[in-house]
Amino acid sequence: MTSSNDNSANQMPIPQEWRKSRTFTWLAVTASIGAVAVFGFLLLKVNLLETEYGEIRGNKERILREIDNRQEQHAELLAKIQKLETDKSGLEDDLAKARVLQRQLATLQEGVTSAETTLKAMTGDITEADRKLMETESVASALEIARAEQDDLVTKKDRLAAEIASLQRDADNAKDAAREARNARDQLQDEVDDLQAKKRDRDEALDETAAAKAEHDAKKKLLNQISKEASEKDALADEAERRVTQAEKDLSSLSARISSARNELETKRNEASAEAARLAGLEKDRENLDEQVDALRSEEARLKRFVESNTDAEAQLNSTLQELREKDGRLGELEAQISSYRDDLQDEQANVATENAKLAALRQTLSAVESEHAKAVEELSSVTTDILGKAQSLEQLAKDLAAVKADLVSERALLERKRSDRISEEARLAGLQEKAANLLPKVTELGEVETNLTQKQAELETVAIALKSAESSLVSQIAKTEAERTRLTALRQQAGTVSDEVDDLRSTKITLQTEVEKLRLEKANLEALQQEQVTLKTDIANLSGRKGVLDQEISEAATTLADVEGKVDGLKDRLRSLEEKEVDLKSRITELEAAQEARRLSLEGEIRVLENEKAALQETVAKPDSDSREEVPDTAKPEGDE
């Protein structure tokens, strides 16, 4: 009994030690499984974080690309604005040309008014000439006595006609030269006016160009400043990335040293050291993520500042577009004014057409009068031929009247002197006849005078018959010579009066020719103005088309701006979502760190408990046998009881 009890006493601690070892083993296995589970969970989280970080990096690159596209669109909008300003300058130049044409139209209207006044005055002059012609006809009976001088007058008339034709040719040449000189002068004056108008337009365009250039320089300066700030921020970001890379390298080396120290320090706790190494790796990843989050924040701040600068640029662009819209409104007002001016021009054209119709009627009347004048000249030629035939029959009578003609020689000499004076006066008036090419109404009046002369030549035939009858009463004719001299003096006075009236009529003819020439010039100017009006209408139509194109481009620019604003809003929303994800990641990382710390503390507590139990077990195994034996009665006593 005693030996069996001793053996049982010696064998009893073995099952208890085995139970303690098994408990320690299960605890170690459980701790290992928990560590593996935690490591797997952390690895899964790390993979998720890396995926989200990749998405964040991709979003960052996409945002940068969209910002570059936004800058290109902004540059295109600036180019379109510059093009619109250039088109606006062209429209203002065209408007200035239209104003110059308007002033020319006003000048032509004044010329038409003066021409109407001149035509009215010409009507009064024609009436006065008719009155004088009637007075000339009233003295026809007194001119019957002077028919005897018709042969000499016809010869002198032919000579004077030749001289007048020569003078007329010279006058026509001088008139053509004067017309060319006036046209050249008017052309030069028009060119001077156009140059002055262009100079004023150029000064205005230079002022507007200077203002636009100053505004462009200010915008360019602002854009350069923004670019400079962006470059500085990019440099700072590159420096921060370089520092982060260096810190990661330093942290990697430091982590390697810490890992080696931990491996050397915890050689007997392989699982715990592996867990600590994993925790260190996760810590390093967390630090890297924090640094990346800081970099993303700085990048986000830079993007916000860039978006703010873009917002300012968009505000300036909107103000510029508003100014362009106001200028388009002013352009519409100017087009309305041009339309009213065009209506006035059409009214003036209608008036000018009426005046042209009147002038055409006058020309037709003038043509009829010229034809009548030609007929009268033919009749005068026939009458002259008859007179020459009858002159042969009058030679005998001329011999009988030689004594009377001898008395009339002195009177003829006086008449020749007066005629020479009249020729000199006509030579003096030759300078005034430079404008006598188209005085057709007065030519009509002269034709009427020649018709009267033809009538008087017919009356001269009657006088010739009377002279034949006077052969029988030569003595009485000689007695009446003295009375005839008195009458001849009166007739000479009347002839001088008629010559003065003819000179007045010629002066009136010259004046009328001048006015007709002016009317022709004004008509030519009016036709040129009508051609310019057609050109102006074409230019206005082209400007309207260009205005439509500009409006379409402005609408396209507004649409593009709205799209860009929508993209910017989308980027802002994306940034807000990234911020929310960043906050969520931080909170999750904090939770993981807290769970990891709690797990580490729990494992350390369990390891300490296991170490304490192991130490207690070793102390129990190392106890002396005496202590074991003292425990036998205690252990055997229950068996005996059993």
PyMOL commands that set and color helices and strands:
alter all, ss='L'
color gray80, all
select helices_A, chain A and resi 2-11+13-138+142-265+270-393+395-400+402-428+432-435+440-479+481-621+625-641
alter helices_A, ss='H'
color red, helices_A
deselect
rebuild
show_as cartoon
